[in-house]
Structure formats: C-alpha cells, structure tokens
Amino acid sequence: MTTIATIPLSAVRATASRTAAPAEANWRVADVEAHFELPFMDLLFLAQQVHREHFDASAVQLSTLLSIKTGGCPEDCGYCPQSAHFDTGVEANKLMALQEVVDAAQAAKAQGATRFCMGAAWRSPKARDMERVSEMVREVKALGLETCMTLGMLNAEQAQSLDAAGLDYYNHNLDSAPEFYRQIISTRTYQDRLDTLANVRQAGIKVCSGGIVGMGESRVQRAGLIAQLANLEPYPESVPINNLVQVTGTPLAGTAPLDPFEFVRTIAVARITMPKAMVRLSAGREQMDDALQALCFAAGANSIFYGDRLLTTSNPQAARDRALFDRLGLRAMP
C-alpha cells in the first residue's frame, strides 16, 4: 500500500485556528517559522487549501504600476535604484503631467488590468503635490479602474486628502522584519512605516503592504516580516511579495540570490497567515521562469504586476503573461 505524506496535525490545527479568526494579532514568529519548515509539498498543499477556501484558484488579479515621479529620492534604501545616495544611472524626473498618467491608465485597462498603481520617489509628498496626485486618483478612478498610490510616508491629513479623492489602496511596504531593517535603511525608521499604515487605515483607505526577500535575511527574519504583516489589525488587503532585483550601484548588488523554493515558501506562508489578502507576485518576476511562476500560483499568489515595467525595472510583457495564463488555465479577475 502506498503511504501518502500528510501535514503534521499541529500545523493544521494552528492554521485552522488562525484562518477562523484572521483579524486576530496572534502570529508568533516561531509559529510562522514552523510553517516555513514544513516539507515543501505539505506546505503547498496547505496553502492551496487555504487559498481555495477564500478565492477562485484559477483567477489572478492584473495590476499595472506606473512611476509618476522617478529618481532623486532622499532615502537610502539599500535595494533601490531611485535613491539619490547611489549611482545607478536612474535620472531624477519631475512629476508626470496628468494627461500622461491618464493615457497610461487607459492603455493598462485596454491590456486587461483592473488596478492601476502610481508610485512617486518621495520621502513624503509636499503640500503642493497633494492636489496634483489627488487629481490623478480622480481621473484614473473615472476610467473604472481601482486606484493605488505609493508616495512615501503620509501624515493623517494627507491620508484623509487621498481618501477624499477616492483612492482605493495605499502601498507602503514594511520591507523586512524589524530586526533586519537597520541593515538596509537608515533614513526612515520601522515605526515611521507603521505610522503611515495606521494613518492610511484610519482614513478609510485599504492597505497594500508587503516586503522584499533575498536581501541577505535569514529564514527566521523572513518569518518575522510575515508575522509583522499578519499581525496588523486588520492585516493588509493586498500583500506584494518582492524578490530582490539587484541593480548595479546599490549596496545590495552582489547579494547571494535566494533559493527559488524559499521564495515559493514565502508566498505560501503569506497565503496561510493572511488568507483573505490578495498576495501579489511582484518584483523579480522577470527573472523567474514559467515553472517557478506556476509554483507561486500554486502556493497562493493571485495577483501580479502586468505590463512592461515596474517603477524602474523591467517586467514580463503582457503577451508573455497571457501565454502563460493560457498554458496554466488561469484567467484574469474581472
């Protein structure tokens, strides 16, 4: 008789207790790490169970990301080619004109995207910028697209202004576990990030927040990032998981690449700990082959950035994505 490997009962019980009450902030780092350490196939099976409980496993959300203001950022995030601290060849540009943004949003919608994300390389927006970005939100939303912005840190008044404009989501990543954070960023504290997320949540805007893996962190530090996200009350509605894209000139260029299976594990653990979130396969997808992307979808990823570019790095072209979806039997969420 063939014996089928089963997931340890303790893992199933731990997961069931948390998915039954996902808003509870009760994920210990040790609990999250224990899921990372499950046999790979058991972890994927568990993540698929959780995913299918809350989503159509064949449907993937398509989002497009546009850099509305590129380069010249005063922050020193060690992974970022837009930082003014590093010589990466990225030129600092001014905020895009409204019509350029609207044209890009129309093109994204024509390609099948349902969410349009706009990113500006700022520490935080200035007062003179707020009306311009608010108008972008209003005009893109009028096209029938969900809107998302990432503009750096926000105070309560700025978050309320974006909510009044109709912004659906605000992206502000935690990037890493608290204990690893100071190794990659010195110009902004971890609490600064948490404060921005609190301001966004209090304003009534949905939260998009995730992190970057492959920056030299340990597995327990990856577990620490997921625990931080899962313990937000409530956890983010959208969780982008980025695989470090190494850019020459940044301090993290030359970092040993993350084992691809470890990246899939991160997707799976994010799905298990945040069962109702959109888990987005984000930066680094250009470097993934089709088989690895398929494993990420099996692990619970149900959102991608769709189009030719992210903020400053390339992204798989739309035609390639459509071909992969056809091969896997996936379809875009309406």
N, C-alpha and C positions, 0 to 999 in steps of 0.2 A: 504494500500500500504506500502511495506517495504521501509524504507529510508536507503540508503547506505551512510555511512560516507565518506566524501570527504576531501582531503588535503586542508588546507587553501590556498586560492588563492595567498596570499602574498608569501607563501613558494614556490609555484610552479613558480611564476614569478621570485623570487630571484634565484632559482635553474636554471631556463631556461637561465637567463642572464649570469650565470657563466659557464654553460656547453657549451654555444655557443662560449665562448672565454676562454678556460681553462687555457691558459698561463697567463692571467691577474692576477696580485697580488692584489686582491681586496676583499679577505675574511676577514671581521671584526670578531673578536672573538664573538661579540654579534650575528652576522648572523649565525655562526656555532652553537652557543649555542641554538639558536631558533630551529634549526633542531633537536638537541638532545631532545628538549622539545615537539616535535610533538607526538601525540598519536602513540603508538608503531606500530600498523598496518598501519597507514598512512605513517610512516617513512619507513617501509619495502616496501610498495607499490611504494613509490617514488624512493627508492634505486634500486628496480627491474627495473623500467622504465629506469633509467639512465644506469644501467648495460646492459640491453638488447639493448640499442641504440649502444653500443660500442663492446659488446662481445657476443659470444655464451653462453647462460646462463647454458648450460649443460656441458661445458668444463672447466676443472680445470688443472692448471699447476702443475707438480710434480717436486719439488726441493729436493735435498739431501744436508745436511750440515755435514761437517767433521771438527773436531777440529784438525788442523795440528800442533798446539803448545798449550798445555793445562797448566793452572795454573801459579802462580807466577807473576800475573800482578801487577804493582805498583800502579794502580789506586784504588780508594776507593769507587767505585760504590756500593751503599748500597744493591743492589739486587743480586750482582754477587758472586757466589761461587769460582770464579777463582782469586779473589783479594787476594794479599799477606797480606792484612790488617786483614783478618778474618780467623778463624779456622773452616774450613768446611769439612776437610778430603780430599780435592782435592789436589793431589800432582802435583808439578811443573815438567813438562816434556820438553825435548828438541824438536826442530822442527823435524817433521817426515821426514823419508827418501823419496826421490822422488818416488821410486817404490811402496812403501806402499800407497802413495796418488793415484797413477795411478791405483793400484789394487782396491782401494775403489771406485774410479770413474767408473771403468769398472763394478763393482758389482752394483753400483747405476743405471747405464744405463741398465743393464740386468733386473733390477727390474722395469724399466719404467720411471725413472727420466730423464728429459731433461735439467735440470740446476744443476750444481754441485758447491756448495758454500764451501769455505775453510776459516776457522777462526783461527786466532792466538791471544793468550792472551798477547798482547804487548801494551804499551803506544803508540809506533810508531815503525816501523821496523828500524833496523840499516842497515848501508850500506852493511855489509856482508850478510844480509838476502835477499837483493833485488834480486840478481841473482838466488838464490835458489827458491824463490817464483815465480819469472818470469818463470823459467823453468817448475814449476808445472802448471802454466797457459798454457804454450805452449803444454805440453804433454796432459793435460786434454782436451784442445780445439781440439787436433788432434783426439780425440775419437768421435768427433761430438757433444759434449755437450756444452751448454752455460756455461760460467765461471763467478764466482762471488767470491770476496775475502773480508774479513774484518780483517784488520791488525792494527787497531787503527788510529791515526792521520797520515795524509800524507802531505808532502810539495809538491810544484809544480813539482819538479824534480822527486820525487818518483811516483807521479801520471802519469807523462809522460812515465816513465820506464814501468809501468804496461800496459799502453796503447800500447806501442811498442811491448809488449809481446802478445798482443791480448786480454787482459781482457775485458769482455763484461760489467760487472756490478761491482761496488764497494759499499759495505754496510757500512754505518756509521749512526747509529740511533741518532736522536735528544733526544730520551728517554722521554722527558716531555716538558711541557710548560716552558718558560724561568723563570717565577716567582716561579715555584716549584723546579727547577733544583738544587738549592743550598741545598735543604733538603735531596738530595740523593747522591750528588757528590761534592767533594771539590777540587779534584786534577786536574780537567780539566774544563775549562770554556765553557759556551754555545757558545761563539764566536769561540773557538777552533774547535768545531764541525762544525759550519757554514763555517769556513775557509777551513776545509778538504773537505766538499762538493763542495765548489767553485773550489778548485784545481782539484778535480775529474771531474767536469763538464767541466772545461777549457781544460783538457787533452783529452776530447772527449769520456770519459767512461760514460756509463749510471749509473744513481744514484739509489741506493736502500737505502731508509731511512724511518724509522717509529718510533715507540716508545713502551713504556710499560705502561699498565694501571693496576690499582689495587694496586698502591704503597701508597695509602692514599690520593691521589689527589682529588680535588673536580670536579664536572661536568664542571664548567667553566674552570678549568685547563686542563681537557681533551679536551675541545673545543679549548683552547689555543694551545695545541700540534697540533691538526688537522689544525688549521689556519696557524701555522708556516710552516707546510709541504706543504699545498696547496698554500701558497704564495711564495714558492721558484719559481724562474723563469728559466726554467720551473719546474713544480712540479715533484717529483721522478717518474721514470718509474715503480718502484716497491716499495710497501709500506707494510712492515711487521707490523702487529699489534699483540703485545705480551701481554698475560695475566700473571701477575707476578706468577712465580713459587717460592714459599717460600722455602728457604733452611736454615736448622738449622745452626746457626753460623753467618749468615748475619744480619745486622741491621734491615732489613725489615721482618724477620721471625716473625710471630705473628700478622702481619698486617691484619685488618679485610678484608675478601675476598670481591671482587667486585660482585655486583648483576649480575648474568649471563645476564639478559636482558640489563643491561647497557653496557656490553661488545658487545652484538649484535648491540646496538645503535651506538657504536663507529665504528664498521665495516661499518654500513650503512652510517654514516656521512662521513667516509673516501671515500666511493664509490661516494657519491654525489659531494663532493668537488674536487675529483681527478678522474674524470670519465674514463679516458683512462689508468689509472695505473693498474698494477697487485696488487690487495690487498691480502696480504698473511695472512692466519690464521697460526700463528706462535707458540711461546712458550705458554705453558698452555693447549695445545690441549689434552695432556694425561689425564688431569683432567676433560675434557668435555665428556658428554655422547653423543650418536649419535644424539639425538633430538636437543641438543644445537648446534652441528656442522651443522646440517641441516639448522637451523635458520641463522647461519653465512653465509652459501652459498646463502640462500635466500636474505640475506642483501647485497650481492655483493662480498663476498670473492671468489676469483677464482684462488688461489694459496695456496699450503700447503707445509710444510716440510714433506718429505716422507722417512720413514726409522725408525730404532730402537732408534736412539738417536739424540739430538741436540748437542750443544757443550759439556755440562756435565750433562744434564738432559734427562730422558727417553722421548720417543715419541711413538705414536701409531705404532704398527708394520704394515708392508706393507700389510700383509694378511687381517688385520682388516680394513685397508683403502679400499682395493679392495672390500671387502664385503659391506662396507657402500656405496661405489660408485654404486655397483650393486643395492642396495635397493633404492637408490635415483635416479637412471637413469642418473648418471653422468659418464663422461669419461675423460680420460687424454688428455690434449692438445698434439698434435703431436710435 
